[in-house]
Amino acid sequence: MKVRVLGCSGAIARDCRTTSFLIDGRILIDAGTGAGDLTLDEMQVIDHVFLTHSHLDHIAALPLMLDAVSSRRTRPVEIHALPETIAALQAHVFNNVIWPDFSRIPTAAAPFLRYNPLSVGQTLMAAGTTVEVLPAEHTVPAVGYAVQGETGWWVYSGDTGRNPAFWQRVNKMSMAVLVIETAFSNRESVLAERALHLSPHLLAQELAQLNPARPCPIYITHTKPLETELIMEEIQRFDACTPHGFEAPHDIRWLRAGDELIL
């Protein structure tokens, strides 16, 4: 399984694109601005879009991407999301005011998109790939995802604050890669807690719940562009000196748009 990082930033700037991961060319996890770098041919073959939540940085490219290639497709794109996320898309995006209602265009019987509500703990197959819905704790209803590859699970936290239920589940998985958000530096830790995001200090507390018997590479995502370097410095600092039950420091890396992970 190949995971292509289209975007993994918490905001936009030059070379910074918001969250979107392409899996084996057919599945999109979130549809942030990074999806805009795909060619029309690449967009056309995406059959499934899994959304973590309704915030703009995770859905911004979805209406434009669908508009770009829908006339080329013979079946709807399947949008998988929590019922609350679907309701937000219907009320605020595909509402015939901000954007046409693609769930009824060109006809209700043969639309450009189809909504598929999901729930935490659900496991489903998409394009021959197993996807599990993971719990997340955010300011709007949200989830993370785990996608099964040949060498283990690609696990993505989504946007989240403290999340013990997440660790209870992923510690039972054979994780090949963990992608976890850290949106703010420690100087913004109060804001991070209020916004239900992580800072390096909170990340340390979360990683303390990771099973030390199952180490895997950890990729940091969703950093704010102005704070990325500081966030990574603070993470490396705590990881070098904090007892966490591992024989060596965690293998923590900064995720970048353009990275490709093979599982």
C-alpha positions in Angstrom: 0.0 0.0 0.0 1.3 3.5 -0.9 0.3 6.5 1.1 1.0 9.8 -0.7 1.1 12.9 1.4 -0.6 15.6 -0.6 -0.9 18.1 2.3 -0.2 17.9 6.0 -0.1 21.5 7.2 -2.3 23.3 9.7 -2.7 26.3 7.4 -1.7 27.5 3.9 1.4 29.3 2.7 3.9 28.7 0.0 4.7 24.9 0.0 2.2 24.4 2.8 -1.0 22.6 1.9 -3.7 21.4 4.3 -4.5 17.8 5.1 -5.0 15.3 2.4 -3.6 11.7 2.0 -4.0 9.6 -1.2 -3.9 5.9 -0.7 -3.2 3.6 -3.6 -4.5 6.3 -6.0 -8.2 5.4 -5.2 -8.8 6.6 -1.6 -8.5 10.1 -0.3 -8.3 10.7 3.5 -9.4 14.2 4.0 -9.7 16.7 1.1 -7.7 19.7 2.2 -5.9 22.0 -0.3 -3.2 19.4 -0.9 -5.7 17.6 -3.2 -5.4 20.5 -5.6 -2.0 19.3 -6.7 -3.5 16.1 -8.3 -3.8 16.0 -12.0 -7.2 15.6 -13.6 -6.4 12.0 -14.4 -5.5 11.3 -10.8 -8.6 13.0 -9.5 -10.8 11.1 -11.8 -9.9 7.7 -10.4 -10.6 8.6 -6.7 -13.7 6.6 -5.8 -13.7 7.1 -2.0 -13.2 10.1 0.2 -13.0 9.6 4.0 -13.4 12.8 6.0 -12.2 13.2 9.6 -14.4 16.2 10.3 -16.1 19.3 8.8 -13.4 21.9 9.4 -12.5 23.9 6.2 -8.8 22.8 6.2 -9.9 19.2 5.7 -12.7 19.7 3.1 -11.6 22.8 1.2 -10.7 21.0 -2.1 -13.6 18.6 -2.1 -16.2 20.7 -4.0 -13.7 22.0 -6.5 -12.2 18.5 -7.1 -15.6 17.0 -7.7 -16.5 19.8 -10.1 -13.2 19.3 -12.0 -13.8 15.6 -12.9 -17.4 14.7 -12.4 -18.3 14.9 -16.1 -15.6 12.2 -16.7 -17.0 9.7 -14.2 -19.7 7.1 -14.6 -20.5 6.6 -10.9 -20.6 8.9 -7.9 -17.7 9.5 -5.6 -18.4 7.9 -2.2 -18.1 10.3 0.7 -17.6 8.5 4.0 -18.0 10.6 7.2 -19.8 10.9 10.5 -23.5 11.9 10.1 -22.7 15.2 11.7 -20.0 15.9 9.1 -22.3 15.0 6.3 -25.0 17.3 7.7 -22.4 20.1 7.8 -21.5 19.5 4.1 -25.2 19.5 3.2 -26.0 22.7 5.2 -22.9 24.8 4.5 -21.2 23.6 1.3 -23.3 21.6 -1.1 -26.4 23.8 -0.4 -27.0 25.4 -3.8 -25.6 28.7 -2.3 -22.0 28.1 -1.6 -21.8 25.2 -4.1 -24.4 23.1 -6.1 -25.9 20.1 -4.4 -23.8 17.4 -6.1 -25.7 14.7 -4.3 -28.7 15.5 -6.6 -26.8 16.6 -9.8 -27.1 15.6 -12.6 -30.0 13.6 -11.2 -31.0 12.3 -7.7 -30.7 8.7 -9.1 -27.3 9.2 -10.7 -25.5 12.0 -8.6 -21.9 13.1 -8.7 -21.4 12.2 -5.0 -23.0 9.8 -2.6 -22.9 10.1 1.2 -22.1 7.1 3.4 -22.5 7.8 7.1 -20.0 5.9 9.4 -19.4 5.5 13.1 -16.5 5.1 15.4 -15.3 1.5 15.6 -16.7 0.6 12.2 -14.5 -1.4 9.8 -15.3 -1.3 6.1 -13.8 -2.1 2.7 -13.1 0.5 0.1 -11.3 -0.2 -3.2 -10.2 -3.5 -1.8 -8.6 -1.9 1.3 -9.6 -2.3 4.9 -10.4 1.0 6.8 -11.2 1.3 10.5 -12.8 4.4 12.0 -11.0 5.5 15.1 -12.1 7.9 17.9 -11.0 11.5 18.0 -11.7 14.4 20.4 -12.2 17.7 18.7 -14.4 20.8 18.8 -16.7 19.3 16.2 -17.6 15.6 15.9 -14.4 14.0 14.5 -12.7 10.7 13.8 -9.3 9.3 12.9 -8.6 6.4 10.6 -6.5 3.2 10.4 -5.8 1.7 6.9 -4.4 -1.8 6.6 -1.3 -2.3 4.5 0.8 -5.4 3.9 3.2 -4.6 6.7 0.7 -3.3 9.2 -1.7 -0.4 9.8 -1.3 3.2 8.8 -2.8 5.0 11.7 -3.9 8.6 11.5 -5.1 10.5 14.6 -7.1 13.2 12.8 -7.4 16.5 14.7 -7.7 15.6 18.3 -6.9 16.6 21.9 -6.4 14.1 24.7 -7.8 10.8 23.5 -7.4 7.8 25.7 -9.9 5.7 23.6 -7.6 6.1 20.6 -4.7 4.5 22.4 -6.8 1.7 23.8 -7.6 0.7 20.3 -4.4 1.3 18.4 -2.3 -0.5 21.0 -4.1 -3.6 19.9 -3.1 -3.1 16.3 0.1 -3.9 14.5 1.0 -0.4 13.6 3.4 0.2 10.8 3.2 4.0 10.9 1.5 6.5 13.3 0.6 9.9 11.9 -0.4 12.2 14.8 -1.2 15.9 14.9 0.7 18.5 16.9 -0.9 21.8 15.8 0.7 24.2 18.3 4.0 24.9 20.1 4.2 24.7 23.9 3.9 28.5 24.1 0.4 28.1 22.7 -0.5 25.1 24.9 -3.5 26.8 26.5 -4.9 27.5 23.1 -4.2 24.0 22.0 -6.2 22.6 24.9 -9.1 24.9 24.3 -9.1 24.1 20.6 -8.7 20.3 21.3 -5.4 20.1 19.5 -2.0 18.8 20.7 1.1 20.7 21.6 4.5 19.0 22.2 3.8 18.9 26.0 0.4 17.2 25.4 1.9 15.0 22.7 4.4 13.6 25.3 1.5 12.7 27.6 -0.4 11.0 24.7 2.7 9.0 23.6 3.2 7.8 27.1 0.1 5.7 26.5 1.7 4.0 23.4 2.5 0.4 24.0 6.4 0.2 24.2 6.3 -3.3 23.0 5.1 -2.1 19.6 7.3 0.8 18.4 6.8 2.3 15.0 7.8 5.4 13.1 5.8 8.5 14.3 5.1 11.3 11.8 4.0 14.7 13.1 1.3 16.4 11.0 -0.9 19.5 11.1 1.7 21.9 12.4 1.1 25.7 11.9 3.6 27.0 9.3 4.9 29.8 11.6 5.6 27.3 14.4 6.7 24.1 12.6 10.4 24.4 13.4 9.7 25.3 17.0 7.2 22.5 17.4 9.7 19.9 16.1 12.5 21.3 18.3 10.2 21.0 21.4 9.2 17.4 20.4 12.8 16.3 19.9 13.7 17.9 23.2 11.1 16.1 25.3 11.6 12.8 23.4 15.3 12.8 24.3 14.8 13.3 28.0 11.4 11.9 28.9 11.2 8.3 30.3 8.5 6.6 28.2 9.2 2.9 28.6 11.0 2.5 25.3 14.6 1.3 25.1 15.4 4.2 22.8 13.7 7.5 21.9 10.7 7.4 19.7 11.4 7.5 15.9 9.7 10.9 15.4 9.7 12.6 12.0 8.3 15.7 10.5 5.7 14.8 7.8 6.0 16.9 4.6 3.8 17.2 1.5 5.3 15.0 -1.2 6.3 12.2 1.2 5.4 8.7 0.2 5.0 5.9 2.7 5.0 2.2 1.6 3.3 -0.3 3.9 
